[in-house]
Amino acid sequence: MTEIFSNDGQNGVFCFATWNVRSIQCTKSFVNVSSVIDKSNADIVCLQETKFGYNKPFEINNYKYVLKHETQKMPYGMGFAIRKSLWLNITVDPNPSERLCSLSLKTAWGNIHIINVYAPSEVKREKEKEEELKREKDEFYRQLKEKFMVLPDSDYVFLLGDFNAQVGRNHSSWSTCIGEFGLRQMNDNGQRLLEFCSCHKLCVTNTYYEGPDENKYTWIHHNPKASNIQIDLCLIRHEHLKTLIETKSIPMDKKDHLMVTCHVNLSSQNEIKPFFYEPLLNFLIDQCQYLDHGTILMEHQLRDFMIRVPSRIFFRAPYQFEKSMRMPKKKFTPRATWIDLH
């Protein structure tokens, strides 16, 4: 962890993570999982396939664990590991579904909603079971849509989990949903996920990480000759993409699912206040007369310049803003006379 990452959301910096732990039923595996979570220094970790549950939250080291597992309702088991310093601001959804659970976090920068996802796997089945798998996927995305649509548009939303989806690297076709640094080819689950993202203005933050492929893979195959893939993902609203610092996986000795961390800086979302956009533009147009050589700036140039104005300008009152940006008028200097009359 670098210095810019806080421990508990200080200065608006948060770290959210997701990890398919592939069962923590035995004590040894649970100890290993809790040790990795402690080292990750994440604020909230979404856990899938725990296959373990407890009727109330419990503490281990610096985290509170909320784990749900029922043989009929939640056969796979899901839950959260939440930093204890954030616990008082957390509200956990009391009615999780088989593959979805969620929580809300109140912060000084706004409300944060985290949806923990465990999507149906992309497994080759017999023909008579293909329709069953299709219905299972349709039901999953129907439930995901219902849970997402009830959230306020002004709140921050993070969808983290094992989507079992490869979104590929076709940035030109899905420019609003994925970045330029995806991996491999898109599968059926990836197609469904990108269609969902396109409808709800979401983007896959993993594909915006311009780093080594080792930090992009989220599932490591047991066979070294087989291909590693990226199926554990983090989704956010496209309008909040500017808050993203990075999303990458953490290298581990375990040859299976890796933990994926998403670091965001919510304070950066408020760098530019739309309220001052037009006043600033009009003010700069008025000041063009004071530029040398009668330079006239086009509107798009002014807009581009406005983006580069220090963010502190936008938090000042209009009068203070205008005073700080005022360009000095040229002082009138009388010409020297050619003939000295004295």
Salt bridges, closest charged atoms under 4 A:
ASP43 OD1 - ARG83 NE 3.27
GLU49 OE1 - ARG22 NE 3.49
GLU59 OE2 - LYS64 NZ 3.16
GLU59 OE1 - LYS84 NZ 3.54
ASP93 OD2 - LYS147 NZ 2.96
GLU122 OE1 - LYS137 NZ 2.77
GLU136 OE2 - ARG99 NH2 2.86
ASP138 OD2 - LYS134 NZ 3.26
ASP138 OD1 - ARG192 NH1 2.73
GLU139 OE2 - ARG142 NH2 2.47
GLU146 OE2 - ARG142 NH1 2.47
ASP155 OD2 - HIS113 NE2 2.77
ASP162 OD2 - HIS257 NE2 3.68
GLU180 OE2 - HIS171 NE2 3.91
ASP188 OD2 - LYS137 NZ 2.95
ASP188 OD2 - ARG192 NE 3.51
ASP213 OD1 - LYS216 NZ 3.81
ASP232 OD1 - HIS257 ND1 2.92
GLU239 OE1 - HIS240 NE2 3.84
GLU246 OE2 - LYS248 NZ 3.63
ASP256 OD1 - ARG22 NH1 3.34
ASP256 OD2 - HIS222 NE2 4.00
ASP256 OD1 - HIS257 NE2 3.97
ASP292 OD1 - LYS330 NZ 3.02
GLU299 OE2 - ARG303 NH2 2.35
ASP304 OD2 - ARG308 NH1 2.43
